[in-house]
Amino acid sequence: MPSARTTSIRALACALLCLTSSAQAASAQTATKDTLRNEVAEVLTRTVVQWSTMLTPTGVFQNPFAADVARGHSSFVPPLLAYAVHRTGERIGDPTLVRAAERAWPQAVDATRASAFDMVGAAYAYRNLEISEARKLQLASYLRTYGIPPNGYSCLIRPECYGNLRLVDALAMLSITGAGVRNDDPAARLGNPVAARKAALQVVNQRIGQVVDHGVRARIGRLRVRGTYLSDPDMNPIAYHALSAFMLSEAVAQLGPEASRSARRARRETMEALSVLVAPDGDVSYLGRGQGQTWVPAIAAGALASGARETARRHPARARRYLVAAQVAVRRLVALHVSPTGLQLVPGAVARSTAEGIDLYAHTVAYNGLALFGLTVALEALDATPDLRIGRLPAERRLGVRDPDTSGLGVVASRGVWLAVHRKAAVNDLRFDFGALALKRRTAQGWIDLLAPRPYAPLVGNTAGPALVHRGRLITPGGHAIRVRGRTITVEGGYRVGDRWIRHARFRWRLTRTGARLAVSGVRRGDRFRFLAFTPAGTGTAARRALVAAGARWRFDRTIRVARLPGYHSGPVEQLDALEVQLTAPKSGRFVVAIGGS
């Protein structure tokens, strides 16, 4: 006879099958808010059930990614994951999930080593779950020990410093103090909960307004949109913009009337920016850290679903835009990360032999917790959102986006091609490189990438280019201005050594029917340049004026020399080669390369 747990999981599997069928049926008609809700519920519930069966005898969540374990990322209990399991069990009425969470809670990561994310999970559990008094006491004891977390400590102790962890910390403190938790030790951070809350309020109500520049401008068809980019200053990875939009939305929702006008404006504008920066295949990690990681599409969906809930009644058109952006993010999560053992840290993790190309701090168990927390928030936001049709995705329309200062991004799209260009390389990390970071084309099978993801490697010496070969040294290109008009992105810049520009140049990308065309002008006759075209290891071919890399054909207007450089790694693709292209500028100081479908 099957156990009650087995029967429950079988029943849940049947329910999931019904959800899948209903979602597919709805997709065949007009997609609505409920279509998205069903898709979120399906992946959330399925993954939570998997994690509930992956508890070790000691009550911690087993890390299924061997290469991750080899890095020292062991099995443990992040409160965000325990919360997602517990909350889902309550939502669907499955006592086996609740019991699994109850086994895990006492093993939560030691409070002295816990991050702000861990405290957010514990605080949400304390406030939202239907738990026993004994569990409430345990969680309260856990929360009251919260001090300055080790993760982000160096920034958090300096009031002038800002990063995404300061916003997460503020949300944690607002959640804890809002629940009435305090510490009897006057020397503890929560020994004075009034002062602790005041400091968190200052971050949300004042500091965020000082960080953002309200500089994102977008045009979707004839619609003009204003937004703001919020990430980690200097680096500004796009994944952290999604995370910041999510955390800010949660903080403002908790504050209610306490939220300042500045915070509310920043919440609205970060959502606007996120909705136009989501790629047509749901990618929100094409610039910088977080590349290909599982939490990114889930957190983006959580942020956008919350944005739809807040705007649905007064601005339904905006809410519909948020809903479709959330939907493509969820579908990317399902297509690339779902596995029999939780969400894969990066696409293809189950087949990887190493964790090369993945940020060293990335952790499968922790990032599943963050992803499932984002989906839990998304589901509850969708439950509170009036029924709406899902709109058209900005990235699948005529689109132009410009953020000249904070991120330095320019994005253009037609109905069949989408391109993201970066005007600057702020840090020594190839994932923040200058130029075309992502180029996607619509096919009968869906959207495909025409550029392989940038490897995780030093930028110096590895820029995709076009790098200038100057006195035997490779000079990374850069720009001081970026313009977006129609289907064209133009970067004014060139090549600089220290504070001196040794060559001025104009880089102009224009969408074509099957890809994009780059024209470089303003350089000198005889200048030598190098491109790197990244491609899965062992693939790619070259000819006199053309090459094939990552399935796309590159065509040059002059003769090129090509060599293969192995040994690169990225988050989405474990093994990459670079096809090194060298060419010489003509008398006109202008050369052209086109990238498109082969």
VMD Tcl script that draws the C-alpha trace (Angstrom):
set ca {
  {0.00 0.00 0.00}
  {1.48 3.42 -0.91}
  {2.28 5.78 1.94}
  {0.24 8.92 2.56}
  {3.22 10.94 1.28}
  {3.38 8.95 -1.99}
  {-0.38 9.27 -2.47}
  {-0.16 13.00 -1.87}
  {2.66 13.45 -4.38}
  {0.78 11.37 -6.99}
  {-2.30 13.51 -6.47}
  {-0.16 16.58 -6.86}
  {1.33 15.21 -10.08}
  {-2.21 14.77 -11.42}
  {-3.02 18.31 -10.40}
  {0.07 19.59 -12.17}
  {-0.89 17.73 -15.32}
  {-4.30 19.41 -15.18}
  {-2.60 22.79 -14.72}
  {-0.39 22.14 -17.74}
  {-3.39 21.20 -19.86}
  {-5.36 24.24 -18.75}
  {-2.38 26.55 -19.39}
  {-1.91 25.12 -22.88}
  {-5.61 25.44 -23.61}
  {-5.59 29.04 -22.42}
  {-2.52 29.82 -24.54}
  {-4.38 28.61 -27.61}
  {-6.94 31.34 -26.91}
  {-6.25 34.81 -25.49}
  {-3.67 34.67 -22.69}
  {-4.81 36.30 -19.46}
  {-3.54 36.93 -15.99}
  {-4.85 33.51 -15.03}
  {-2.81 31.88 -17.81}
  {0.32 33.27 -16.20}
  {-0.91 32.37 -12.73}
  {-1.32 28.73 -13.75}
  {2.15 28.64 -15.30}
  {3.71 30.08 -12.14}
  {1.75 27.69 -9.92}
  {2.86 24.71 -11.98}
  {6.61 25.34 -11.87}
  {6.51 26.51 -8.26}
  {4.55 23.53 -6.97}
  {6.49 20.97 -8.98}
  {9.84 22.31 -7.80}
  {8.77 22.65 -4.18}
  {7.65 19.00 -4.17}
  {11.06 17.99 -5.51}
  {12.85 19.87 -2.73}
  {10.57 18.36 -0.09}
  {11.91 14.94 -1.10}
  {15.53 16.12 -1.09}
  {15.90 16.57 2.66}
  {18.75 14.62 4.20}
  {18.20 12.53 7.37}
  {19.50 15.54 9.32}
  {16.84 17.82 7.82}
  {18.87 19.91 5.38}
  {18.29 20.35 1.65}
  {20.64 18.20 -0.44}
  {22.65 20.05 -3.09}
  {22.11 18.03 -6.31}
  {24.81 19.79 -8.40}
  {28.06 17.82 -7.88}
  {30.32 20.51 -9.34}
  {28.73 23.03 -6.99}
  {29.37 20.73 -4.01}
  {32.99 20.36 -5.13}
  {33.36 24.11 -4.74}
  {32.38 23.80 -1.08}
  {28.70 24.66 -1.48}
  {27.27 22.02 0.79}
  {23.71 21.11 1.70}
  {21.93 23.49 4.08}
  {18.60 25.19 4.84}
  {18.18 28.71 3.46}
  {15.03 30.20 5.05}
  {13.77 31.41 1.66}
  {13.59 27.77 0.48}
  {11.97 26.54 3.70}
  {9.45 29.37 3.42}
  {8.56 28.49 -0.19}
  {8.03 24.82 0.73}
  {5.94 25.71 3.79}
  {3.87 28.40 2.06}
  {3.13 26.12 -0.91}
  {2.07 23.32 1.43}
  {-0.40 25.68 3.08}
  {-1.65 26.98 -0.27}
  {-2.43 23.59 -1.81}
  {-3.35 21.90 1.46}
  {-0.53 19.34 1.37}
  {0.55 18.36 4.90}
  {3.60 16.48 3.60}
  {5.09 19.74 2.35}
  {4.34 21.44 5.65}
  {5.95 18.59 7.56}
  {9.03 18.77 5.30}
  {9.37 22.47 6.07}
  {8.89 21.80 9.76}
  {11.80 19.34 9.63}
  {13.94 21.95 7.92}
  {13.24 25.06 10.03}
  {15.31 23.99 13.08}
  {18.30 23.44 10.76}
  {18.18 26.91 9.16}
  {21.59 28.41 8.45}
  {23.24 29.67 11.65}
  {21.96 33.18 12.41}
  {25.50 34.48 12.92}
  {26.35 33.50 9.32}
  {22.94 34.25 7.81}
  {22.55 36.79 5.02}
  {19.91 39.47 4.63}
  {18.14 37.08 2.23}
  {17.93 34.47 5.00}
  {16.39 36.99 7.37}
  {13.84 38.05 4.77}
  {12.77 34.40 4.45}
  {12.53 33.92 8.22}
  {10.65 37.20 8.68}
  {8.12 36.36 5.97}
  {7.62 32.97 7.60}
  {7.07 34.58 11.02}
  {4.55 37.05 9.59}
  {2.72 34.97 6.99}
  {2.69 31.28 7.91}
  {0.13 29.48 10.04}
  {2.63 28.03 12.50}
  {2.62 26.78 16.06}
  {3.65 28.92 19.02}
  {6.77 26.80 19.37}
  {7.75 27.56 15.76}
  {6.99 31.25 16.26}
  {9.27 31.30 19.27}
  {12.05 29.62 17.31}
  {11.74 32.07 14.41}
  {11.56 35.05 16.76}
  {14.72 33.86 18.51}
  {16.38 33.49 15.10}
  {15.32 36.95 13.92}
  {16.26 38.88 17.05}
  {19.91 37.89 16.65}
  {20.15 39.72 13.32}
  {23.08 42.10 13.26}
  {25.19 43.27 10.32}
  {25.36 40.18 8.08}
  {28.77 38.90 6.88}
  {27.55 38.98 3.27}
  {27.91 42.65 2.32}
  {29.36 43.70 5.69}
  {32.03 46.03 4.29}
  {29.37 48.13 2.51}
  {26.66 47.90 5.17}
  {28.87 49.45 7.86}
  {29.49 52.51 5.67}
  {26.38 54.72 5.31}
  {27.66 56.28 2.09}
  {28.01 52.87 0.39}
  {25.13 51.49 -1.68}
  {24.61 48.08 -3.27}
  {21.74 45.66 -3.74}
  {22.48 44.04 -0.36}
  {21.71 47.31 1.42}
  {18.22 47.23 -0.04}
  {17.76 43.54 0.88}
  {18.96 44.35 4.40}
  {16.46 47.20 4.63}
  {13.62 44.88 3.59}
  {14.74 42.35 6.20}
  {14.77 44.99 8.94}
  {11.40 46.42 7.92}
  {9.93 42.90 7.96}
  {11.41 42.04 11.36}
  {10.49 45.29 13.10}
  {7.09 45.31 11.44}
  {6.45 41.94 13.10}
  {7.31 43.39 16.52}
  {10.48 41.35 17.05}
  {13.16 42.93 19.25}
  {16.22 41.94 21.27}
  {16.45 42.52 25.04}
  {20.18 43.21 24.72}
  {20.52 46.99 24.24}
  {23.84 46.45 22.43}
  {22.20 44.31 19.74}
  {21.01 45.81 16.46}
  {17.44 44.99 17.38}
  {17.98 46.18 20.96}
  {16.66 49.49 19.63}
  {14.09 48.43 17.01}
  {12.92 52.04 16.54}
  {16.40 53.14 15.47}
  {16.87 50.01 13.35}
  {13.60 50.64 11.53}
  {14.40 54.31 11.05}
  {17.68 53.39 9.35}
  {15.86 50.96 7.04}
  {13.26 53.60 6.23}
  {16.03 56.01 5.31}
  {17.39 53.52 2.77}
  {14.03 53.01 1.07}
  {12.55 56.48 1.40}
  {15.66 58.60 0.77}
  {18.76 56.70 -0.31}
  {17.16 54.97 -3.29}
  {16.00 58.33 -4.60}
  {19.61 59.55 -4.43}
  {20.99 56.52 -6.27}
  {18.65 56.46 -9.28}
  {18.91 58.98 -12.12}
  {15.54 58.42 -13.87}
  {17.52 58.16 -17.09}
  {15.91 55.26 -18.99}
  {14.00 56.31 -22.10}
  {12.10 53.86 -24.28}
  {9.85 53.99 -27.28}
  {7.50 51.05 -27.89}
  {5.93 51.70 -31.27}
  {4.53 55.18 -30.67}
  {4.38 54.85 -26.89}
  {7.06 56.69 -24.91}
  {8.16 55.24 -21.57}
  {10.35 56.70 -18.83}
  {12.11 54.55 -16.31}
  {15.09 54.23 -14.03}
  {17.84 51.65 -13.62}
  {18.68 50.46 -10.10}
  {21.57 48.07 -9.59}
  {25.02 48.08 -8.00}
  {26.82 51.33 -8.87}
  {29.82 51.07 -11.20}
  {29.10 47.46 -12.25}
  {25.31 47.72 -12.79}
  {24.55 44.14 -13.90}
  {21.06 43.83 -15.31}
  {20.21 40.82 -13.11}
  {20.69 43.04 -10.06}
  {18.30 45.58 -11.54}
  {15.63 42.85 -11.56}
  {16.54 41.94 -7.97}
  {16.46 45.58 -6.85}
  {13.09 46.19 -8.52}
  {11.74 43.15 -6.67}
  {13.11 44.11 -3.25}
  {12.04 47.74 -3.61}
  {8.54 46.66 -4.58}
  {8.31 44.43 -1.49}
  {9.62 47.19 0.78}
  {7.19 49.81 -0.55}
  {4.30 47.35 -0.23}
  {5.21 46.69 3.40}
  {5.52 50.38 4.19}
  {2.16 51.31 2.71}
  {1.49 54.98 3.55}
  {4.94 55.22 5.19}
  {6.57 54.92 1.77}
  {7.84 58.25 0.46}
  {6.91 59.77 -2.86}
  {10.51 59.22 -3.96}
  {10.34 55.49 -3.16}
  {7.04 55.09 -4.99}
  {8.40 56.85 -8.05}
  {11.50 54.65 -8.01}
  {9.35 51.52 -7.73}
  {7.24 52.57 -10.71}
  {10.22 53.52 -12.84}
  {12.28 50.41 -12.06}
  {9.30 48.32 -13.22}
  {9.01 50.36 -16.40}
  {12.69 49.85 -17.13}
  {12.53 46.13 -16.37}
  {9.57 45.60 -18.69}
  {11.43 47.07 -21.69}
  {14.77 45.41 -20.90}
  {13.44 41.84 -20.77}
  {14.63 40.14 -23.97}
  {12.10 38.39 -26.22}
  {13.16 34.99 -24.88}
  {12.87 36.15 -21.26}
  {16.61 36.77 -20.76}
  {17.39 39.31 -18.02}
  {21.06 38.48 -17.47}
  {22.78 39.50 -20.68}
  {24.91 42.15 -18.94}
  {27.26 41.17 -16.14}
  {26.92 39.01 -13.05}
  {24.12 36.53 -12.53}
  {24.57 35.31 -16.11}
  {22.18 32.43 -16.83}
  {21.38 31.86 -13.14}
  {18.04 30.37 -12.13}
  {16.94 33.08 -9.72}
  {17.03 35.85 -12.33}
  {13.92 35.03 -14.43}
  {12.02 34.01 -11.30}
  {12.79 37.25 -9.46}
  {12.03 39.29 -12.59}
  {8.64 37.55 -12.81}
  {8.01 38.25 -9.12}
  {8.81 41.94 -9.53}
  {6.68 42.33 -12.66}
  {3.72 40.43 -11.21}
  {3.83 42.73 -8.18}
  {3.99 45.71 -10.52}
  {0.92 44.43 -12.38}
  {-0.99 44.08 -9.11}
  {-0.17 47.68 -8.14}
  {-1.06 49.23 -11.52}
  {-3.89 47.04 -12.84}
  {-6.79 49.25 -11.77}
  {-5.42 52.66 -12.67}
  {-3.10 51.73 -15.56}
  {-4.29 48.44 -17.10}
  {-2.20 48.86 -20.27}
  {0.95 49.11 -18.18}
  {-0.10 46.09 -16.12}
  {-0.62 44.05 -19.29}
  {2.92 44.92 -20.37}
  {4.27 43.76 -17.01}
  {2.30 40.52 -17.22}
  {3.67 39.53 -20.62}
  {7.24 40.32 -19.55}
  {6.70 38.16 -16.45}
  {5.31 35.37 -18.63}
  {8.31 35.18 -20.96}
  {10.61 35.16 -17.91}
  {8.68 32.25 -16.39}
  {8.74 30.36 -19.67}
  {12.51 30.83 -19.89}
  {12.82 29.45 -16.37}
  {10.76 26.40 -17.33}
  {12.59 25.82 -20.62}
  {16.13 26.15 -19.29}
  {16.14 25.38 -15.57}
  {13.48 22.81 -14.65}
  {14.97 19.39 -13.81}
  {14.04 16.31 -11.76}
  {16.10 17.69 -8.85}
  {14.99 21.28 -8.44}
  {15.88 24.21 -10.65}
  {19.26 23.93 -12.35}
  {21.62 26.66 -11.16}
  {22.42 27.41 -14.82}
  {21.11 25.82 -18.02}
  {22.50 22.32 -18.48}
  {23.91 22.07 -14.95}
  {22.82 18.43 -14.65}
  {25.23 17.53 -17.49}
  {28.13 19.73 -16.37}
  {31.36 18.27 -15.08}
  {32.59 21.59 -13.64}
  {31.25 24.90 -12.39}
  {33.65 26.90 -14.58}
  {32.11 30.09 -15.93}
  {29.71 30.45 -12.98}
  {30.16 33.12 -10.30}
  {32.09 31.60 -7.40}
  {29.46 32.62 -4.84}
  {26.53 31.11 -6.78}
  {24.89 28.27 -4.83}
  {22.26 25.86 -6.15}
  {20.37 25.47 -2.87}
  {20.41 29.16 -1.95}
  {19.46 30.28 -5.46}
  {16.60 27.80 -5.62}
  {15.36 29.41 -2.43}
  {15.55 32.89 -3.96}
  {13.89 31.72 -7.19}
  {11.04 29.94 -5.39}
  {10.55 32.93 -3.10}
  {10.21 35.12 -6.19}
  {7.65 32.73 -7.68}
  {5.73 32.59 -4.39}
  {5.50 36.37 -4.34}
  {4.50 36.35 -8.03}
  {1.71 33.85 -7.43}
  {0.27 35.79 -4.51}
  {0.48 39.04 -6.46}
  {-1.36 37.44 -9.38}
  {-4.06 36.14 -7.03}
  {-4.67 39.77 -6.01}
  {-4.60 41.17 -9.57}
  {-7.84 41.83 -11.47}
  {-8.32 39.62 -14.51}
  {-6.59 41.15 -17.52}
  {-5.56 40.08 -20.97}
  {-1.79 39.78 -21.30}
  {-0.34 42.45 -23.56}
  {2.33 42.42 -26.27}
  {5.95 42.13 -25.20}
  {7.93 45.33 -25.92}
  {10.90 43.24 -27.12}
  {8.74 41.69 -29.86}
  {7.65 45.05 -31.25}
  {9.39 48.10 -32.69}
  {11.43 49.06 -29.66}
  {14.18 51.48 -28.78}
  {15.64 51.78 -25.27}
  {18.43 54.07 -24.10}
  {20.05 54.31 -20.67}
  {23.14 56.39 -21.45}
  {24.59 56.79 -17.96}
  {23.79 54.18 -15.31}
  {23.86 50.95 -17.32}
  {25.12 52.35 -20.62}
  {22.69 50.07 -22.46}
  {20.99 50.60 -25.78}
  {18.36 48.16 -27.06}
  {16.57 48.05 -30.41}
  {14.09 45.55 -31.77}
  {11.95 44.91 -34.78}
  {9.36 42.14 -34.88}
  {12.01 39.60 -35.81}
  {15.38 40.76 -34.42}
  {16.45 42.09 -31.00}
  {19.83 43.64 -30.09}
  {21.44 44.91 -26.85}
  {24.58 47.07 -27.00}
  {26.77 48.27 -24.11}
  {28.66 51.54 -24.52}
  {31.24 51.02 -21.77}
  {33.22 48.34 -19.97}
  {33.25 49.52 -16.35}
  {34.99 46.54 -14.70}
  {37.56 43.92 -15.67}
  {34.98 41.23 -16.42}
  {34.24 40.13 -19.98}
  {30.53 39.80 -19.19}
  {30.47 43.62 -18.92}
  {32.18 44.04 -22.29}
  {31.67 46.84 -24.77}
  {29.51 46.34 -27.85}
  {26.81 43.88 -28.88}
  {26.17 41.72 -25.81}
  {23.14 39.86 -27.16}
  {21.59 39.48 -30.60}
  {18.45 37.37 -31.00}
  {16.43 36.38 -34.05}
  {12.93 35.00 -34.31}
  {12.62 31.70 -36.20}
  {9.82 29.22 -36.77}
  {11.07 27.39 -33.65}
  {11.15 30.56 -31.53}
  {13.86 33.07 -30.63}
  {17.49 31.98 -31.02}
  {20.79 33.59 -29.99}
  {23.14 34.74 -32.73}
  {25.87 35.53 -30.19}
  {27.20 33.10 -27.59}
  {27.08 34.44 -24.01}
  {30.19 36.33 -22.96}
  {32.59 34.08 -21.00}
  {33.43 34.69 -17.34}
  {37.00 35.91 -17.86}
  {39.10 39.07 -17.44}
  {38.09 41.77 -19.87}
  {41.68 42.86 -20.50}
  {43.00 40.90 -23.46}
  {39.66 39.16 -24.03}
  {37.29 41.87 -25.26}
  {35.07 40.74 -28.12}
  {36.09 44.00 -29.75}
  {36.76 45.39 -32.15}
  {39.95 45.87 -30.12}
  {42.65 48.13 -31.53}
  {46.10 46.55 -31.79}
  {48.33 49.47 -30.79}
  {52.07 48.99 -30.37}
  {51.54 45.31 -29.71}
  {48.87 45.97 -27.09}
  {45.12 45.29 -27.31}
  {43.05 48.38 -26.50}
  {39.44 47.75 -25.47}
  {36.91 49.99 -27.24}
  {34.64 52.27 -25.25}
  {32.12 55.05 -25.69}
  {31.26 58.36 -24.07}
  {27.79 58.63 -25.62}
  {25.11 56.28 -26.96}
  {22.16 57.13 -29.21}
  {19.18 55.02 -30.20}
  {17.10 55.94 -33.21}
  {14.79 53.68 -35.17}
  {16.64 50.42 -35.75}
  {20.07 51.92 -35.09}
  {22.33 52.19 -32.02}
  {25.29 54.54 -32.31}
  {28.16 54.77 -29.82}
  {30.54 57.71 -30.01}
  {33.89 56.79 -28.52}
  {37.03 55.03 -29.58}
  {40.19 53.82 -27.86}
  {41.75 55.29 -24.78}
  {44.97 54.62 -22.86}
  {44.65 56.08 -19.40}
  {43.04 59.50 -19.81}
  {44.21 59.95 -23.43}
  {42.10 59.03 -26.46}
  {44.50 57.58 -29.02}
  {41.76 56.97 -31.60}
  {38.29 58.44 -31.89}
  {35.74 56.22 -33.60}
  {32.05 55.79 -34.24}
  {30.40 52.38 -33.82}
  {27.02 52.03 -35.48}
  {24.84 48.92 -35.21}
  {21.76 48.62 -37.40}
  {19.23 45.80 -37.44}
  {18.93 43.82 -40.65}
  {16.30 41.30 -41.69}
  {18.24 38.39 -40.15}
  {20.53 40.04 -37.60}
  {22.60 43.22 -37.30}
  {25.32 45.13 -39.12}
  {28.19 46.99 -37.41}
  {29.99 49.85 -39.18}
  {33.14 51.24 -37.56}
  {34.30 54.62 -38.87}
  {36.78 57.35 -38.04}
  {39.85 55.14 -37.55}
  {43.10 55.39 -39.52}
  {44.30 53.59 -42.58}
  {46.43 50.60 -41.59}
  {45.05 50.32 -38.06}
  {44.76 46.67 -37.06}
  {41.75 45.33 -35.20}
  {40.78 42.12 -33.47}
  {37.33 40.58 -32.90}
  {36.57 37.50 -30.80}
  {33.56 35.49 -31.95}
  {32.66 33.01 -29.19}
  {31.24 29.62 -30.10}
  {30.66 26.26 -28.34}
  {33.95 24.36 -28.12}
  {34.89 22.57 -31.31}
  {32.32 24.38 -33.46}
  {32.64 27.20 -35.96}
  {34.34 27.57 -39.32}
  {36.12 30.36 -41.18}
  {36.63 31.51 -44.77}
  {38.38 34.42 -46.50}
  {35.78 37.04 -45.55}
  {33.36 35.13 -43.35}
  {33.03 32.81 -40.41}
  {30.34 30.83 -38.61}
  {30.21 31.06 -34.81}
  {27.46 29.85 -32.47}
  {25.36 29.05 -35.53}
  {25.44 32.61 -36.92}
  {27.29 33.76 -40.05}
  {29.64 36.74 -39.78}
  {30.44 38.55 -43.05}
  {33.27 41.09 -43.29}
  {33.82 43.66 -46.04}
  {37.51 42.78 -46.26}
  {39.90 39.88 -45.92}
  {40.33 38.46 -42.43}
  {42.71 36.10 -40.66}
  {41.17 33.68 -38.16}
  {42.63 31.56 -35.35}
  {40.94 29.43 -32.71}
  {41.48 30.21 -29.01}
  {40.12 27.50 -26.67}
  {39.52 27.46 -22.93}
  {36.65 29.90 -22.25}
  {33.63 29.21 -20.02}
  {30.31 30.95 -19.38}
  {27.32 30.34 -17.15}
  {25.03 29.03 -19.92}
  {27.76 27.24 -21.95}
  {30.44 25.31 -20.06}
  {33.03 25.09 -22.86}
  {33.60 27.88 -25.37}
  {36.20 28.67 -28.02}
  {36.93 32.10 -29.41}
  {37.44 32.53 -33.14}
  {40.00 35.33 -33.25}
  {39.50 37.60 -36.27}
  {42.15 40.10 -37.36}
  {41.66 42.74 -40.04}
  {43.24 45.98 -41.24}
  {41.38 49.25 -41.74}
  {41.31 50.65 -45.31}
  {42.15 54.14 -46.50}
  {38.60 55.31 -45.71}
  {39.02 54.40 -42.04}
  {35.76 52.49 -42.19}
  {34.94 48.76 -42.12}
  {31.77 46.70 -41.78}
  {30.75 43.33 -40.32}
  {27.29 41.78 -40.56}
  {26.01 39.04 -38.24}
  {22.93 37.07 -39.20}
  {21.30 33.72 -39.72}
  {23.45 31.21 -41.58}
}
mol new
graphics top color blue
foreach p $ca { graphics top sphere $p radius 0.5 }
foreach p [lrange $ca 0 end-1] q [lrange $ca 1 end] { graphics top cylinder $p $q radius 0.2 }
display resetview
